[in-house]
């Protein structure tokens, strides 16, 4: 087990920990430790007008002789988050850390309770992929009171308890989707020709979804404005095209309604700008079942879920933006360990970590609602039928089975 170097910081390094959301109200808890340890009472911290009650485990986590990594993930049943959580758990456990991981079933209230429980179980750091990043401020105030630092994973969190963020470049994900449609339809050389497109955005509860939408629309908006791209449903806004919880079923229902309402007369659908793979499954099924045209409809996505990879090979989806989860979880692991060891975290970490994948450091891109977070942004990759085997199978990230299905490599 590694020693708790991050708790034995110099005075200067301690300021870094405080800035990361660990300080502020911790002193009063420390003053009451001896009395409350004898009586079994919990410590109370003031956060605004609300008293925060901390368990003995929460207020003594720094001195319990363990290094416990608390991980809160959105949902175990979704392939994307299942992989993230298990990769992170494996990385930390192999290095000798104790891991306490909780899955929120994609429910905001469940995640709040999970984080509350992790704090009061006495974890030493919290790694959170938010269900809804705007709804965690109150429970993260508990982490701040207990001097438990928080790092946002993949999704943006609005809380001044969060100073660090590890993710892929959200805007670039959307840009790659938009560029795929632009290039495949050759919109630059369309002349008087017009094309029909529909938009399936992500869940507005996920702040990243806004980045995906803006990134894609930044590429496609000029063609919408000129009339080269048309949207027969008339639904182009972020909120009117959103998909609650990125649901396959919701995406299928909405796309079926669009196809039966606007394309039943033989109007050709050329492309669907779809924010992620979970929703793209629903869209692909709607096209199969409710679209009478015989053209291949361009369909975008992101994540590289195994069912979508098969759909790409079968011609039912034309691309996905692959976000290499082993790389993202490795970056999260290295940022976390550097923080716990009291190291300065910034641009230099990219060199010292020795990553063999592209990462950009930014301290002026993504905000926690109060200030910009120190962000480590990985570069995503466009995957099509032409490069899928080379980029995903030959590299060892996936296995292609004899029946054409794919499996995430162990």
TORKOL-4160 file (C-alpha; in steps of 0.2 Angstrom, whole numbers, padded with zeros to 4 digits, m for minus):
410
<pt num="1" X="0000" Y="0000" Z="0000"/>
<pt num="2" X="0006" Y="0017" Z="m0004"/>
<pt num="3" X="0010" Y="0029" Z="0010"/>
<pt num="4" X="m0002" Y="0045" Z="0011"/>
<pt num="5" X="0011" Y="0057" Z="0004"/>
<pt num="6" X="m0003" Y="0069" Z="m0001"/>
<pt num="7" X="m0008" Y="0071" Z="0017"/>
<pt num="8" X="0009" Y="0076" Z="0022"/>
<pt num="9" X="0011" Y="0091" Z="0011"/>
<pt num="10" X="0021" Y="0106" Z="0014"/>
<pt num="11" X="0012" Y="0122" Z="0018"/>
<pt num="12" X="0013" Y="0127" Z="m0001"/>
<pt num="13" X="0007" Y="0111" Z="m0007"/>
<pt num="14" X="m0007" Y="0111" Z="0006"/>
<pt num="15" X="m0014" Y="0127" Z="m0003"/>
<pt num="16" X="m0016" Y="0117" Z="m0019"/>
<pt num="17" X="m0026" Y="0104" Z="m0010"/>
<pt num="18" X="m0037" Y="0118" Z="m0002"/>
<pt num="19" X="m0039" Y="0125" Z="m0020"/>
<pt num="20" X="m0045" Y="0108" Z="m0026"/>
<pt num="21" X="m0060" Y="0109" Z="m0015"/>
<pt num="22" X="m0053" Y="0101" Z="0001"/>
<pt num="23" X="m0052" Y="0116" Z="0013"/>
<pt num="24" X="m0063" Y="0130" Z="0020"/>
<pt num="25" X="m0073" Y="0122" Z="0034"/>
<pt num="26" X="m0061" Y="0108" Z="0040"/>
<pt num="27" X="m0054" Y="0117" Z="0055"/>
<pt num="28" X="m0069" Y="0116" Z="0066"/>
<pt num="29" X="m0071" Y="0097" Z="0063"/>
<pt num="30" X="m0053" Y="0095" Z="0068"/>
<pt num="31" X="m0056" Y="0105" Z="0084"/>
<pt num="32" X="m0070" Y="0094" Z="0090"/>
<pt num="33" X="m0062" Y="0077" Z="0085"/>
<pt num="34" X="m0056" Y="0072" Z="0102"/>
<pt num="35" X="m0073" Y="0075" Z="0111"/>
<pt num="36" X="m0083" Y="0067" Z="0097"/>
<pt num="37" X="m0072" Y="0052" Z="0095"/>
<pt num="38" X="m0076" Y="0048" Z="0114"/>
<pt num="39" X="m0094" Y="0051" Z="0113"/>
<pt num="40" X="m0097" Y="0044" Z="0095"/>
<pt num="41" X="m0105" Y="0060" Z="0089"/>
<pt num="42" X="m0103" Y="0066" Z="0072"/>
<pt num="43" X="m0095" Y="0083" Z="0067"/>
<pt num="44" X="m0106" Y="0097" Z="0060"/>
<pt num="45" X="m0099" Y="0109" Z="0047"/>
<pt num="46" X="m0108" Y="0125" Z="0041"/>
<pt num="47" X="m0111" Y="0126" Z="0022"/>
<pt num="48" X="m0121" Y="0142" Z="0019"/>
<pt num="49" X="m0136" Y="0141" Z="0030"/>
<pt num="50" X="m0136" Y="0122" Z="0031"/>
<pt num="51" X="m0127" Y="0112" Z="0044"/>
<pt num="52" X="m0117" Y="0097" Z="0036"/>
<pt num="53" X="m0116" Y="0082" Z="0047"/>
<pt num="54" X="m0100" Y="0071" Z="0045"/>
<pt num="55" X="m0098" Y="0054" Z="0051"/>
<pt num="56" X="m0082" Y="0049" Z="0061"/>
<pt num="57" X="m0076" Y="0040" Z="0046"/>
<pt num="58" X="m0078" Y="0055" Z="0036"/>
<pt num="59" X="m0069" Y="0067" Z="0048"/>
<pt num="60" X="m0055" Y="0054" Z="0052"/>
<pt num="61" X="m0052" Y="0048" Z="0034"/>
<pt num="62" X="m0035" Y="0056" Z="0033"/>
<pt num="63" X="m0029" Y="0046" Z="0048"/>
<pt num="64" X="m0036" Y="0029" Z="0046"/>
<pt num="65" X="m0021" Y="0021" Z="0038"/>
<pt num="66" X="m0030" Y="0017" Z="0022"/>
<pt num="67" X="m0030" Y="0025" Z="0005"/>
<pt num="68" X="m0048" Y="0023" Z="m0002"/>
<pt num="69" X="m0053" Y="0029" Z="m0019"/>
<pt num="70" X="m0072" Y="0033" Z="m0020"/>
<pt num="71" X="m0079" Y="0031" Z="m0038"/>
<pt num="72" X="m0097" Y="0037" Z="m0043"/>
<pt num="73" X="m0102" Y="0031" Z="m0060"/>
<pt num="74" X="m0119" Y="0035" Z="m0069"/>
<pt num="75" X="m0125" Y="0017" Z="m0073"/>
<pt num="76" X="m0118" Y="0000" Z="m0073"/>
<pt num="77" X="m0130" Y="m0007" Z="m0086"/>
<pt num="78" X="m0124" Y="0005" Z="m0099"/>
<pt num="79" X="m0109" Y="m0002" Z="m0109"/>
<pt num="80" X="m0100" Y="0014" Z="m0109"/>
<pt num="81" X="m0100" Y="0017" Z="m0090"/>
<pt num="82" X="m0098" Y="m0001" Z="m0086"/>
<pt num="83" X="m0081" Y="m0001" Z="m0095"/>
<pt num="84" X="m0076" Y="0015" Z="m0087"/>
<pt num="85" X="m0079" Y="0010" Z="m0070"/>
<pt num="86" X="m0071" Y="m0007" Z="m0071"/>
<pt num="87" X="m0056" Y="0000" Z="m0080"/>
<pt num="88" X="m0053" Y="0013" Z="m0066"/>
<pt num="89" X="m0056" Y="0000" Z="m0052"/>
<pt num="90" X="m0044" Y="m0012" Z="m0060"/>
<pt num="91" X="m0030" Y="0001" Z="m0062"/>
<pt num="92" X="m0032" Y="0007" Z="m0044"/>
<pt num="93" X="m0033" Y="m0010" Z="m0036"/>
<pt num="94" X="m0018" Y="m0016" Z="m0046"/>
<pt num="95" X="m0008" Y="m0002" Z="m0038"/>
<pt num="96" X="m0013" Y="m0007" Z="m0021"/>
<pt num="97" X="m0027" Y="0005" Z="m0017"/>
<pt num="98" X="m0044" Y="0001" Z="m0010"/>
<pt num="99" X="m0058" Y="0005" Z="m0021"/>
<pt num="100" X="m0076" Y="0009" Z="m0017"/>
<pt num="101" X="m0087" Y="0011" Z="m0033"/>
<pt num="102" X="m0105" Y="0015" Z="m0034"/>
<pt num="103" X="m0117" Y="0015" Z="m0049"/>
<pt num="104" X="m0132" Y="0027" Z="m0049"/>
<pt num="105" X="m0143" Y="0018" Z="m0061"/>
<pt num="106" X="m0143" Y="0034" Z="m0071"/>
<pt num="107" X="m0153" Y="0043" Z="m0057"/>
<pt num="108" X="m0148" Y="0060" Z="m0050"/>
<pt num="109" X="m0155" Y="0056" Z="m0033"/>
<pt num="110" X="m0147" Y="0039" Z="m0032"/>
<pt num="111" X="m0130" Y="0047" Z="m0036"/>
<pt num="112" X="m0132" Y="0061" Z="m0023"/>
<pt num="113" X="m0135" Y="0047" Z="m0010"/>
<pt num="114" X="m0120" Y="0037" Z="m0017"/>
<pt num="115" X="m0109" Y="0052" Z="m0015"/>
<pt num="116" X="m0115" Y="0055" Z="0003"/>
<pt num="117" X="m0112" Y="0037" Z="0007"/>
<pt num="118" X="m0094" Y="0038" Z="0000"/>
<pt num="119" X="m0090" Y="0053" Z="0010"/>
<pt num="120" X="m0097" Y="0046" Z="0026"/>
<pt num="121" X="m0088" Y="0029" Z="0023"/>
<pt num="122" X="m0072" Y="0039" Z="0024"/>
<pt num="123" X="m0065" Y="0038" Z="0006"/>
<pt num="124" X="m0049" Y="0049" Z="0003"/>
<pt num="125" X="m0054" Y="0056" Z="m0014"/>
<pt num="126" X="m0069" Y="0056" Z="m0025"/>
<pt num="127" X="m0069" Y="0052" Z="m0044"/>
<pt num="128" X="m0086" Y="0057" Z="m0051"/>
<pt num="129" X="m0094" Y="0054" Z="m0068"/>
<pt num="130" X="m0110" Y="0064" Z="m0066"/>
<pt num="131" X="m0128" Y="0060" Z="m0070"/>
<pt num="132" X="m0132" Y="0078" Z="m0070"/>
<pt num="133" X="m0117" Y="0089" Z="m0066"/>
<pt num="134" X="m0128" Y="0104" Z="m0061"/>
<pt num="135" X="m0136" Y="0094" Z="m0047"/>
<pt num="136" X="m0122" Y="0089" Z="m0036"/>
<pt num="137" X="m0116" Y="0105" Z="m0027"/>
<pt num="138" X="m0125" Y="0102" Z="m0011"/>
<pt num="139" X="m0118" Y="0084" Z="m0008"/>
<pt num="140" X="m0101" Y="0090" Z="m0014"/>
<pt num="141" X="m0101" Y="0103" Z="0000"/>
<pt num="142" X="m0101" Y="0088" Z="0011"/>
<pt num="143" X="m0085" Y="0082" Z="0003"/>
<pt num="144" X="m0077" Y="0099" Z="0004"/>
<pt num="145" X="m0081" Y="0100" Z="0023"/>
<pt num="146" X="m0073" Y="0083" Z="0025"/>
<pt num="147" X="m0058" Y="0089" Z="0015"/>
<pt num="148" X="m0061" Y="0075" Z="0002"/>
<pt num="149" X="m0055" Y="0081" Z="m0015"/>
<pt num="150" X="m0065" Y="0079" Z="m0030"/>
<pt num="151" X="m0060" Y="0076" Z="m0048"/>
<pt num="152" X="m0073" Y="0076" Z="m0062"/>
<pt num="153" X="m0072" Y="0062" Z="m0075"/>
<pt num="154" X="m0078" Y="0063" Z="m0092"/>
<pt num="155" X="m0093" Y="0075" Z="m0088"/>
<pt num="156" X="m0093" Y="0093" Z="m0082"/>
<pt num="157" X="m0098" Y="0096" Z="m0064"/>
<pt num="158" X="m0104" Y="0113" Z="m0058"/>
<pt num="159" X="m0096" Y="0114" Z="m0040"/>
<pt num="160" X="m0082" Y="0124" Z="m0033"/>
<pt num="161" X="m0077" Y="0108" Z="m0025"/>
<pt num="162" X="m0070" Y="0102" Z="m0042"/>
<pt num="163" X="m0054" Y="0109" Z="m0048"/>
<pt num="164" X="m0048" Y="0095" Z="m0060"/>
<pt num="165" X="m0057" Y="0087" Z="m0075"/>
<pt num="166" X="m0052" Y="0072" Z="m0086"/>
<pt num="167" X="m0061" Y="0069" Z="m0102"/>
<pt num="168" X="m0061" Y="0069" Z="m0121"/>
<pt num="169" X="m0062" Y="0086" Z="m0130"/>
<pt num="170" X="m0081" Y="0087" Z="m0130"/>
<pt num="171" X="m0082" Y="0100" Z="m0144"/>
<pt num="172" X="m0070" Y="0090" Z="m0155"/>
<pt num="173" X="m0082" Y="0075" Z="m0154"/>
<pt num="174" X="m0096" Y="0085" Z="m0161"/>
<pt num="175" X="m0085" Y="0093" Z="m0174"/>
<pt num="176" X="m0080" Y="0075" Z="m0180"/>
<pt num="177" X="m0098" Y="0070" Z="m0182"/>
<pt num="178" X="m0102" Y="0086" Z="m0191"/>
<pt num="179" X="m0087" Y="0084" Z="m0203"/>
<pt num="180" X="m0092" Y="0066" Z="m0207"/>
<pt num="181" X="m0109" Y="0072" Z="m0214"/>
<pt num="182" X="m0101" Y="0087" Z="m0222"/>
<pt num="183" X="m0087" Y="0077" Z="m0231"/>
<pt num="184" X="m0098" Y="0062" Z="m0235"/>
<pt num="185" X="m0111" Y="0073" Z="m0243"/>
<pt num="186" X="m0098" Y="0084" Z="m0251"/>
<pt num="187" X="m0107" Y="0099" Z="m0245"/>
<pt num="188" X="m0094" Y="0111" Z="m0251"/>
<pt num="189" X="m0097" Y="0106" Z="m0269"/>
<pt num="190" X="m0116" Y="0103" Z="m0268"/>
<pt num="191" X="m0120" Y="0118" Z="m0279"/>
<pt num="192" X="m0139" Y="0119" Z="m0281"/>
<pt num="193" X="m0142" Y="0101" Z="m0274"/>
<pt num="194" X="m0150" Y="0100" Z="m0257"/>
<pt num="195" X="m0149" Y="0086" Z="m0243"/>
<pt num="196" X="m0161" Y="0081" Z="m0229"/>
<pt num="197" X="m0155" Y="0079" Z="m0212"/>
<pt num="198" X="m0162" Y="0076" Z="m0194"/>
<pt num="199" X="m0154" Y="0079" Z="m0178"/>
<pt num="200" X="m0154" Y="0068" Z="m0162"/>
<pt num="201" X="m0145" Y="0077" Z="m0148"/>
<pt num="202" X="m0140" Y="0070" Z="m0131"/>
<pt num="203" X="m0147" Y="0073" Z="m0114"/>
<pt num="204" X="m0147" Y="0091" Z="m0108"/>
<pt num="205" X="m0144" Y="0085" Z="m0090"/>
<pt num="206" X="m0126" Y="0080" Z="m0096"/>
<pt num="207" X="m0117" Y="0096" Z="m0099"/>
<pt num="208" X="m0106" Y="0088" Z="m0111"/>
<pt num="209" X="m0120" Y="0086" Z="m0123"/>
<pt num="210" X="m0121" Y="0104" Z="m0126"/>
<pt num="211" X="m0102" Y="0104" Z="m0132"/>
<pt num="212" X="m0106" Y="0090" Z="m0144"/>
<pt num="213" X="m0121" Y="0099" Z="m0151"/>
<pt num="214" X="m0111" Y="0116" Z="m0153"/>
<pt num="215" X="m0096" Y="0107" Z="m0160"/>
<pt num="216" X="m0107" Y="0098" Z="m0174"/>
<pt num="217" X="m0118" Y="0113" Z="m0178"/>
<pt num="218" X="m0102" Y="0124" Z="m0179"/>
<pt num="219" X="m0098" Y="0113" Z="m0194"/>
<pt num="220" X="m0115" Y="0111" Z="m0201"/>
<pt num="221" X="m0124" Y="0128" Z="m0198"/>
<pt num="222" X="m0117" Y="0137" Z="m0214"/>
<pt num="223" X="m0125" Y="0123" Z="m0224"/>
<pt num="224" X="m0142" Y="0125" Z="m0215"/>
<pt num="225" X="m0141" Y="0143" Z="m0217"/>
<pt num="226" X="m0138" Y="0142" Z="m0235"/>
<pt num="227" X="m0152" Y="0129" Z="m0238"/>
<pt num="228" X="m0140" Y="0116" Z="m0244"/>
<pt num="229" X="m0145" Y="0106" Z="m0228"/>
<pt num="230" X="m0163" Y="0105" Z="m0224"/>
<pt num="231" X="m0172" Y="0098" Z="m0209"/>
<pt num="232" X="m0190" Y="0093" Z="m0214"/>
<pt num="233" X="m0196" Y="0090" Z="m0196"/>
<pt num="234" X="m0191" Y="0108" Z="m0193"/>
<pt num="235" X="m0183" Y="0102" Z="m0176"/>
<pt num="236" X="m0165" Y="0109" Z="m0175"/>
<pt num="237" X="m0163" Y="0117" Z="m0158"/>
<pt num="238" X="m0153" Y="0109" Z="m0144"/>
<pt num="239" X="m0168" Y="0106" Z="m0132"/>
<pt num="240" X="m0181" Y="0101" Z="m0145"/>
<pt num="241" X="m0169" Y="0087" Z="m0152"/>
<pt num="242" X="m0163" Y="0081" Z="m0135"/>
<pt num="243" X="m0164" Y="0063" Z="m0130"/>
<pt num="244" X="m0168" Y="0060" Z="m0111"/>
<pt num="245" X="m0155" Y="0049" Z="m0103"/>
<pt num="246" X="m0147" Y="0046" Z="m0120"/>
<pt num="247" X="m0161" Y="0032" Z="m0121"/>
<pt num="248" X="m0162" Y="0020" Z="m0136"/>
<pt num="249" X="m0180" Y="0019" Z="m0134"/>
<pt num="250" X="m0183" Y="0038" Z="m0133"/>
<pt num="251" X="m0172" Y="0040" Z="m0149"/>
<pt num="252" X="m0182" Y="0026" Z="m0158"/>
<pt num="253" X="m0199" Y="0034" Z="m0153"/>
<pt num="254" X="m0194" Y="0051" Z="m0159"/>
<pt num="255" X="m0186" Y="0046" Z="m0175"/>
<pt num="256" X="m0200" Y="0034" Z="m0179"/>
<pt num="257" X="m0212" Y="0049" Z="m0177"/>
<pt num="258" X="m0201" Y="0060" Z="m0189"/>
<pt num="259" X="m0200" Y="0046" Z="m0202"/>
<pt num="260" X="m0219" Y="0043" Z="m0202"/>
<pt num="261" X="m0223" Y="0061" Z="m0202"/>
<pt num="262" X="m0211" Y="0069" Z="m0214"/>
<pt num="263" X="m0204" Y="0055" Z="m0225"/>
<pt num="264" X="m0219" Y="0043" Z="m0228"/>
<pt num="265" X="m0222" Y="0052" Z="m0245"/>
<pt num="266" X="m0205" Y="0046" Z="m0252"/>
<pt num="267" X="m0194" Y="0061" Z="m0246"/>
<pt num="268" X="m0176" Y="0055" Z="m0245"/>
<pt num="269" X="m0167" Y="0056" Z="m0228"/>
<pt num="270" X="m0149" Y="0058" Z="m0231"/>
<pt num="271" X="m0141" Y="0060" Z="m0214"/>
<pt num="272" X="m0145" Y="0059" Z="m0195"/>
<pt num="273" X="m0133" Y="0069" Z="m0184"/>
<pt num="274" X="m0134" Y="0058" Z="m0169"/>
<pt num="275" X="m0125" Y="0062" Z="m0153"/>
<pt num="276" X="m0120" Y="0045" Z="m0147"/>
<pt num="277" X="m0121" Y="0026" Z="m0150"/>
<pt num="278" X="m0135" Y="0022" Z="m0137"/>
<pt num="279" X="m0146" Y="0034" Z="m0146"/>
<pt num="280" X="m0140" Y="0028" Z="m0163"/>
<pt num="281" X="m0146" Y="0010" Z="m0160"/>
<pt num="282" X="m0164" Y="0017" Z="m0158"/>
<pt num="283" X="m0162" Y="0028" Z="m0174"/>
<pt num="284" X="m0155" Y="0014" Z="m0184"/>
<pt num="285" X="m0169" Y="0003" Z="m0179"/>
<pt num="286" X="m0182" Y="0016" Z="m0184"/>
<pt num="287" X="m0174" Y="0018" Z="m0201"/>
<pt num="288" X="m0175" Y="m0001" Z="m0204"/>
<pt num="289" X="m0193" Y="m0002" Z="m0198"/>
<pt num="290" X="m0201" Y="0015" Z="m0204"/>
<pt num="291" X="m0190" Y="0022" Z="m0218"/>
<pt num="292" X="m0195" Y="0017" Z="m0236"/>
<pt num="293" X="m0180" Y="0024" Z="m0245"/>
<pt num="294" X="m0167" Y="0013" Z="m0252"/>
<pt num="295" X="m0152" Y="0024" Z="m0250"/>
<pt num="296" X="m0140" Y="0022" Z="m0236"/>
<pt num="297" X="m0143" Y="0035" Z="m0223"/>
<pt num="298" X="m0128" Y="0043" Z="m0215"/>
<pt num="299" X="m0129" Y="0040" Z="m0196"/>
<pt num="300" X="m0116" Y="0047" Z="m0183"/>
<pt num="301" X="m0113" Y="0042" Z="m0165"/>
<pt num="302" X="m0099" Y="0041" Z="m0152"/>
<pt num="303" X="m0092" Y="0029" Z="m0139"/>
<pt num="304" X="m0088" Y="0014" Z="m0150"/>
<pt num="305" X="m0101" Y="0002" Z="m0141"/>
<pt num="306" X="m0100" Y="m0016" Z="m0147"/>
<pt num="307" X="m0117" Y="m0016" Z="m0155"/>
<pt num="308" X="m0114" Y="0000" Z="m0165"/>
<pt num="309" X="m0097" Y="m0007" Z="m0171"/>
<pt num="310" X="m0107" Y="m0022" Z="m0179"/>
<pt num="311" X="m0119" Y="m0010" Z="m0186"/>
<pt num="312" X="m0105" Y="0000" Z="m0194"/>
<pt num="313" X="m0099" Y="m0016" Z="m0202"/>
<pt num="314" X="m0116" Y="m0020" Z="m0208"/>
<pt num="315" X="m0119" Y="m0003" Z="m0215"/>
<pt num="316" X="m0133" Y="0002" Z="m0203"/>
<pt num="317" X="m0122" Y="0016" Z="m0195"/>
<pt num="318" X="m0108" Y="0025" Z="m0205"/>
<pt num="319" X="m0097" Y="0031" Z="m0191"/>
<pt num="320" X="m0094" Y="0033" Z="m0172"/>
<pt num="321" X="m0082" Y="0044" Z="m0163"/>
<pt num="322" X="m0071" Y="0032" Z="m0153"/>
<pt num="323" X="m0066" Y="0038" Z="m0136"/>
<pt num="324" X="m0053" Y="0026" Z="m0130"/>
<pt num="325" X="m0058" Y="0021" Z="m0112"/>
<pt num="326" X="m0042" Y="0013" Z="m0108"/>
<pt num="327" X="m0033" Y="0029" Z="m0112"/>
<pt num="328" X="m0045" Y="0040" Z="m0103"/>
<pt num="329" X="m0045" Y="0029" Z="m0087"/>
<pt num="330" X="m0026" Y="0029" Z="m0087"/>
<pt num="331" X="m0026" Y="0048" Z="m0088"/>
<pt num="332" X="m0038" Y="0049" Z="m0074"/>
<pt num="333" X="m0028" Y="0036" Z="m0064"/>
<pt num="334" X="m0012" Y="0046" Z="m0066"/>
<pt num="335" X="m0020" Y="0063" Z="m0062"/>
<pt num="336" X="m0027" Y="0056" Z="m0046"/>
<pt num="337" X="m0011" Y="0048" Z="m0041"/>
<pt num="338" X="m0001" Y="0063" Z="m0044"/>
<pt num="339" X="m0013" Y="0073" Z="m0034"/>
<pt num="340" X="m0013" Y="0061" Z="m0020"/>
<pt num="341" X="0006" Y="0061" Z="m0020"/>
<pt num="342" X="0006" Y="0080" Z="m0018"/>
<pt num="343" X="0013" Y="0084" Z="m0035"/>
<pt num="344" X="0010" Y="0100" Z="m0045"/>
<pt num="345" X="m0003" Y="0095" Z="m0058"/>
<pt num="346" X="m0003" Y="0105" Z="m0075"/>
<pt num="347" X="0005" Y="0104" Z="m0092"/>
<pt num="348" X="0021" Y="0096" Z="m0085"/>
<pt num="349" X="0011" Y="0080" Z="m0081"/>
<pt num="350" X="0008" Y="0076" Z="m0099"/>
<pt num="351" X="0027" Y="0074" Z="m0101"/>
<pt num="352" X="0030" Y="0065" Z="m0084"/>
<pt num="353" X="0016" Y="0053" Z="m0086"/>
<pt num="354" X="0024" Y="0046" Z="m0102"/>
<pt num="355" X="0007" Y="0044" Z="m0111"/>
<pt num="356" X="0008" Y="0037" Z="m0128"/>
<pt num="357" X="m0009" Y="0045" Z="m0133"/>
<pt num="358" X="m0013" Y="0063" Z="m0137"/>
<pt num="359" X="m0018" Y="0074" Z="m0122"/>
<pt num="360" X="m0021" Y="0093" Z="m0122"/>
<pt num="361" X="m0020" Y="0103" Z="m0105"/>
<pt num="362" X="m0031" Y="0118" Z="m0104"/>
<pt num="363" X="m0035" Y="0129" Z="m0089"/>
<pt num="364" X="m0047" Y="0141" Z="m0099"/>
<pt num="365" X="m0060" Y="0129" Z="m0108"/>
<pt num="366" X="m0072" Y="0121" Z="m0095"/>
<pt num="367" X="m0079" Y="0129" Z="m0080"/>
<pt num="368" X="m0085" Y="0122" Z="m0064"/>
<pt num="369" X="m0098" Y="0136" Z="m0063"/>
<pt num="370" X="m0086" Y="0147" Z="m0053"/>
<pt num="371" X="m0069" Y="0145" Z="m0061"/>
<pt num="372" X="m0061" Y="0136" Z="m0075"/>
<pt num="373" X="m0055" Y="0118" Z="m0071"/>
<pt num="374" X="m0038" Y="0112" Z="m0074"/>
<pt num="375" X="m0043" Y="0100" Z="m0088"/>
<pt num="376" X="m0034" Y="0085" Z="m0097"/>
<pt num="377" X="m0042" Y="0083" Z="m0114"/>
<pt num="378" X="m0039" Y="0067" Z="m0124"/>
<pt num="379" X="m0041" Y="0067" Z="m0143"/>
<pt num="380" X="m0055" Y="0057" Z="m0150"/>
<pt num="381" X="m0055" Y="0047" Z="m0167"/>
<pt num="382" X="m0067" Y="0045" Z="m0181"/>
<pt num="383" X="m0071" Y="0026" Z="m0184"/>
<pt num="384" X="m0079" Y="0021" Z="m0200"/>
<pt num="385" X="m0080" Y="0004" Z="m0209"/>
<pt num="386" X="m0064" Y="0008" Z="m0218"/>
<pt num="387" X="m0053" Y="0010" Z="m0203"/>
<pt num="388" X="m0062" Y="0000" Z="m0189"/>
<pt num="389" X="m0052" Y="m0016" Z="m0190"/>
<pt num="390" X="m0036" Y="m0007" Z="m0191"/>
<pt num="391" X="m0039" Y="0005" Z="m0177"/>
<pt num="392" X="m0049" Y="m0005" Z="m0165"/>
<pt num="393" X="m0046" Y="m0024" Z="m0168"/>
<pt num="394" X="m0028" Y="m0024" Z="m0174"/>
<pt num="395" X="m0023" Y="m0013" Z="m0159"/>
<pt num="396" X="m0031" Y="m0025" Z="m0146"/>
<pt num="397" X="m0045" Y="m0014" Z="m0140"/>
<pt num="398" X="m0059" Y="m0025" Z="m0147"/>
<pt num="399" X="m0060" Y="m0043" Z="m0153"/>
<pt num="400" X="m0070" Y="m0047" Z="m0168"/>
<pt num="401" X="m0079" Y="m0064" Z="m0167"/>
<pt num="402" X="m0083" Y="m0076" Z="m0180"/>
<pt num="403" X="m0102" Y="m0071" Z="m0181"/>
<pt num="404" X="m0097" Y="m0053" Z="m0184"/>
<pt num="405" X="m0100" Y="m0046" Z="m0167"/>
<pt num="406" X="m0087" Y="m0037" Z="m0156"/>
<pt num="407" X="m0081" Y="m0040" Z="m0139"/>
<pt num="408" X="m0071" Y="m0027" Z="m0128"/>
<pt num="409" X="m0054" Y="m0035" Z="m0125"/>
<pt num="410" X="m0049" Y="m0040" Z="m0108"/>
